[in-house]
Amino acid sequence: MTDSLFESIAQSLEANLRELVAAGGLQPGNILVIGTSTSEIVGQRIGTSGTLDAAKPIFETVRRICDEFGLHAAYQCCEHLNRALVVEEALLALAPQLEPVSVIPVPKAGGAMASYAYRHMAKPVMVESIQAHAGIDIGSTLIGMHLRKVAVPVRPPNRHIGQAYVTMAYARPKLIGGTRAVYTAAEADQRYQQAAPGADC
């Protein structure tokens, strides 16, 4: 991989992640799932040409953005590990519902990105699934199974990282209720002030 491609990957990813953080209103403690096909980044079919060289700028950029905004990264493995995820052990204390599993990702069973993350996190742990607040998918790795409901698409400023197509989304709480339901604080305040004495459902 050339230095120019390395730099391009990092710059494109950083711009996309900043857009995702802003669009989703992500807060410290939120979980960000990362799905990456390094094969697709270098212009090959997913699962055929994984490269640790392409994983490095992804990992370094994600770590920098997560540190800046207080987010927790979860790196999705490939289908051969049932799309399990690599997270820092510290996340388990904050999300006790996460169930660790016993496996160590390698490039041919887990993927280059997850393998790289596992070897460069402080204390990596594998979990079978997660409900993330937002995610970025580089190369159509299908991260939807790890997002909370309801997923809201975000159009990335950079549609490609390397040769891989990028999609992003954040999750919002479900909107519940019928025709009388209110979803914003401003409207709720207005309705409250307008309510007649003794008003009820």
One Martini backbone bead per residue (centre of mass of N, CA, C, O) as a GRO file, in nm:
protein
  201
    1MET     BB    1   0.096   0.036   0.022
    2THR     BB    2   0.061   0.358  -0.013
    3ASP     BB    3   0.084   0.661   0.135
    4SER     BB    4  -0.157   0.790  -0.018
    5LEU     BB    5  -0.366   0.573   0.057
    6PHE     BB    6  -0.338   0.589   0.359
    7GLU     BB    7  -0.423   0.891   0.373
    8SER     BB    8  -0.697   0.865   0.230
    9ILE     BB    9  -0.833   0.677   0.429
   10ALA     BB   10  -0.809   0.856   0.680
   11GLN     BB   11  -0.955   1.111   0.571
   12SER     BB   12  -1.224   0.984   0.483
   13LEU     BB   13  -1.298   0.859   0.757
   14GLU     BB   14  -1.296   1.109   0.932
   15ALA     BB   15  -1.519   1.262   0.785
   16ASN     BB   16  -1.739   1.046   0.825
   17LEU     BB   17  -1.734   1.028   1.136
   18ARG     BB   18  -1.804   1.323   1.192
   19GLU     BB   19  -2.079   1.310   1.055
   20LEU     BB   20  -2.199   1.085   1.233
   21VAL     BB   21  -2.175   1.224   1.506
   22ALA     BB   22  -2.351   1.469   1.430
   23ALA     BB   23  -2.611   1.331   1.318
   24GLY     BB   24  -2.641   1.136   1.589
   25GLY     BB   25  -2.554   1.267   1.858
   26LEU     BB   26  -2.310   1.159   1.991
   27GLN     BB   27  -2.206   1.013   2.300
   28PRO     BB   28  -2.060   0.941   2.565
   29GLY     BB   29  -2.056   0.575   2.553
   30ASN     BB   30  -2.099   0.509   2.281
   31ILE     BB   31  -2.149   0.280   2.012
   32LEU     BB   32  -1.919   0.173   1.744
   33VAL     BB   33  -1.955   0.013   1.447
   34ILE     BB   34  -1.713  -0.185   1.249
   35GLY     BB   35  -1.713  -0.244   0.900
   36THR     BB   36  -1.453  -0.432   0.710
   37SER     BB   37  -1.318  -0.450   0.376
   38THR     BB   38  -1.001  -0.476   0.262
   39SER     BB   39  -1.052  -0.587  -0.016
   40GLU     BB   40  -1.234  -0.355  -0.121
   41ILE     BB   41  -1.032  -0.125  -0.082
   42VAL     BB   42  -0.831  -0.277  -0.307
   43GLY     BB   43  -1.047  -0.397  -0.536
   44GLN     BB   44  -1.173  -0.655  -0.410
   45ARG     BB   45  -1.329  -0.921  -0.315
   46ILE     BB   46  -1.482  -1.017  -0.060
   47GLY     BB   47  -1.262  -1.240   0.114
   48THR     BB   48  -0.977  -1.245  -0.083
   49SER     BB   49  -0.768  -0.964   0.006
   50GLY     BB   50  -0.663  -0.922   0.278
   51THR     BB   51  -0.524  -0.631   0.470
   52LEU     BB   52  -0.331  -0.489   0.719
   53ASP     BB   53  -0.262  -0.219   0.585
   54ALA     BB   54  -0.566  -0.119   0.571
   55ALA     BB   55  -0.630  -0.146   0.881
   56LYS     BB   56  -0.451   0.066   1.017
   57PRO     BB   57  -0.594   0.344   0.939
   58ILE     BB   58  -0.862   0.266   1.057
   59PHE     BB   59  -0.785   0.220   1.351
   60GLU     BB   60  -0.646   0.495   1.409
   61THR     BB   61  -0.893   0.672   1.342
   62VAL     BB   62  -1.101   0.550   1.531
   63ARG     BB   63  -0.944   0.597   1.792
   64ARG     BB   64  -0.930   0.905   1.772
   65ILE     BB   65  -1.238   0.959   1.765
   66CYS     BB   66  -1.316   0.806   2.023
   67ASP     BB   67  -1.141   0.973   2.213
   68GLU     BB   68  -1.269   1.252   2.152
   69PHE     BB   69  -1.592   1.136   2.207
   70GLY     BB   70  -1.619   0.872   2.396
   71LEU     BB   71  -1.607   0.607   2.237
   72HIS     BB   72  -1.698   0.268   2.136
   73ALA     BB   73  -1.541   0.014   1.976
   74ALA     BB   74  -1.666  -0.228   1.719
   75TYR     BB   75  -1.535  -0.510   1.554
   76GLN     BB   76  -1.624  -0.679   1.279
   77CYS     BB   77  -1.650  -0.982   1.170
   78CYS     BB   78  -1.678  -1.229   0.977
   79GLU     BB   79  -1.876  -1.498   0.889
   80HIS     BB   80  -1.680  -1.721   1.020
   81LEU     BB   81  -1.766  -1.560   1.312
   82ASN     BB   82  -2.063  -1.449   1.300
   83ARG     BB   83  -2.000  -1.140   1.350
   84ALA     BB   84  -1.828  -1.086   1.560
   85LEU     BB   85  -1.665  -0.888   1.827
   86VAL     BB   86  -1.431  -0.630   1.898
   87VAL     BB   87  -1.347  -0.533   2.234
   88GLU     BB   88  -1.314  -0.377   2.516
   89GLU     BB   89  -1.320  -0.483   2.836
   90ALA     BB   90  -1.443  -0.219   2.963
   91LEU     BB   91  -1.732  -0.252   2.831
   92LEU     BB   92  -1.850  -0.478   3.016
   93ALA     BB   93  -1.906  -0.289   3.263
   94LEU     BB   94  -2.119  -0.106   3.091
   95ALA     BB   95  -2.225  -0.394   2.937
   96PRO     BB   96  -2.348  -0.675   3.084
   97GLN     BB   97  -2.498  -0.809   2.827
   98LEU     BB   98  -2.236  -0.892   2.733
   99GLU     BB   99  -2.108  -1.189   2.567
  100PRO     BB  100  -1.853  -1.374   2.581
  101VAL     BB  101  -1.618  -1.526   2.356
  102SER     BB  102  -1.416  -1.802   2.218
  103VAL     BB  103  -1.192  -1.618   2.016
  104ILE     BB  104  -0.948  -1.558   1.747
  105PRO     BB  105  -0.876  -1.347   1.513
  106VAL     BB  106  -0.804  -1.398   1.169
  107PRO     BB  107  -0.775  -1.327   0.845
  108LYS     BB  108  -0.934  -1.618   0.760
  109ALA     BB  109  -1.094  -1.579   1.063
  110GLY     BB  110  -1.243  -1.249   1.070
  111GLY     BB  111  -1.024  -1.069   0.953
  112ALA     BB  112  -0.810  -0.807   0.923
  113MET     BB  113  -0.947  -0.597   1.105
  114ALA     BB  114  -1.000  -0.770   1.358
  115SER     BB  115  -0.709  -0.866   1.392
  116TYR     BB  116  -0.582  -0.592   1.433
  117ALA     BB  117  -0.753  -0.499   1.673
  118TYR     BB  118  -0.682  -0.731   1.868
  119ARG     BB  119  -0.358  -0.648   1.856
  120HIS     BB  120  -0.425  -0.314   1.946
  121MET     BB  121  -0.559  -0.352   2.195
  122ALA     BB  122  -0.541  -0.358   2.524
  123LYS     BB  123  -0.824  -0.552   2.599
  124PRO     BB  124  -0.944  -0.791   2.426
  125VAL     BB  125  -1.284  -0.885   2.333
  126MET     BB  126  -1.530  -1.122   2.262
  127VAL     BB  127  -1.847  -1.083   2.096
  128GLU     BB  128  -2.146  -1.184   1.951
  129SER     BB  129  -2.303  -0.911   2.025
  130ILE     BB  130  -2.466  -0.587   1.949
  131GLN     BB  131  -2.597  -0.247   2.042
  132ALA     BB  132  -2.553   0.010   1.851
  133HIS     BB  133  -2.565   0.364   1.786
  134ALA     BB  134  -2.351   0.315   1.548
  135GLY     BB  135  -2.227   0.297   1.193
  136ILE     BB  136  -1.972   0.156   0.970
  137ASP     BB  137  -1.957   0.053   0.616
  138ILE     BB  138  -1.679  -0.107   0.450
  139GLY     BB  139  -1.784  -0.312   0.189
  140SER     BB  140  -2.048  -0.467   0.260
  141THR     BB  141  -2.072  -0.629   0.569
  142LEU     BB  142  -2.323  -0.603   0.744
  143ILE     BB  143  -2.419  -0.425   1.042
  144GLY     BB  144  -2.729  -0.429   1.122
  145MET     BB  145  -2.726  -0.655   1.355
  146HIS     BB  146  -2.562  -0.417   1.550
  147LEU     BB  147  -2.813  -0.231   1.563
  148ARG     BB  148  -3.023  -0.032   1.673
  149LYS     BB  149  -3.334   0.075   1.719
  150VAL     BB  150  -3.354   0.295   1.464
  151ALA     BB  151  -3.227   0.316   1.153
  152VAL     BB  152  -3.029   0.596   1.021
  153PRO     BB  153  -2.928   0.725   0.749
  154VAL     BB  154  -2.598   0.834   0.629
  155ARG     BB  155  -2.442   1.052   0.420
  156PRO     BB  156  -2.140   1.041   0.303
  157PRO     BB  157  -1.890   1.244   0.192
  158ASN     BB  158  -1.750   0.954   0.141
  159ARG     BB  159  -1.840   0.687  -0.063
  160HIS     BB  160  -1.528   0.614  -0.055
  161ILE     BB  161  -1.278   0.367   0.052
  162GLY     BB  162  -1.107   0.353  -0.175
  163GLN     BB  163  -1.303   0.093  -0.333
  164ALA     BB  164  -1.510   0.119  -0.102
  165TYR     BB  165  -1.822   0.118  -0.002
  166VAL     BB  166  -2.025   0.351   0.193
  167THR     BB  167  -2.201   0.311   0.504
  168MET     BB  168  -2.439   0.477   0.733
  169ALA     BB  169  -2.553   0.484   1.089
  170TYR     BB  170  -2.810   0.559   1.318
  171ALA     BB  171  -2.983   0.545   1.628
  172ARG     BB  172  -3.325   0.552   1.725
  173PRO     BB  173  -3.590   0.576   1.888
  174LYS     BB  174  -3.890   0.479   1.899
  175LEU     BB  175  -4.199   0.567   1.764
  176ILE     BB  176  -4.477   0.612   1.968
  177GLY     BB  177  -4.804   0.595   1.888
  178GLY     BB  178  -5.038   0.809   1.769
  179THR     BB  179  -5.199   1.098   1.676
  180ARG     BB  180  -5.123   1.224   1.978
  181ALA     BB  181  -4.836   1.214   1.953
  182VAL     BB  182  -4.519   1.327   2.092
  183TYR     BB  183  -4.156   1.419   2.000
  184THR     BB  184  -4.122   1.709   2.126
  185ALA     BB  185  -4.058   1.936   2.370
  186ALA     BB  186  -4.201   2.184   2.251
  187GLU     BB  187  -4.477   2.049   2.199
  188ALA     BB  188  -4.525   1.948   2.484
  189ASP     BB  189  -4.534   2.225   2.619
  190GLN     BB  190  -4.769   2.337   2.455
  191ARG     BB  191  -4.978   2.119   2.529
  192TYR     BB  192  -4.965   2.161   2.833
  193GLN     BB  193  -5.056   2.462   2.836
  194GLN     BB  194  -5.340   2.392   2.671
  195ALA     BB  195  -5.458   2.231   2.881
  196ALA     BB  196  -5.732   2.145   3.025
  197PRO     BB  197  -5.893   2.111   3.295
  198GLY     BB  198  -5.901   1.763   3.335
  199ALA     BB  199  -5.743   1.641   3.128
  200ASP     BB  200  -5.760   1.343   2.919
  201CYS     BB  201  -5.766   1.044   2.741
   0.00000   0.00000   0.00000
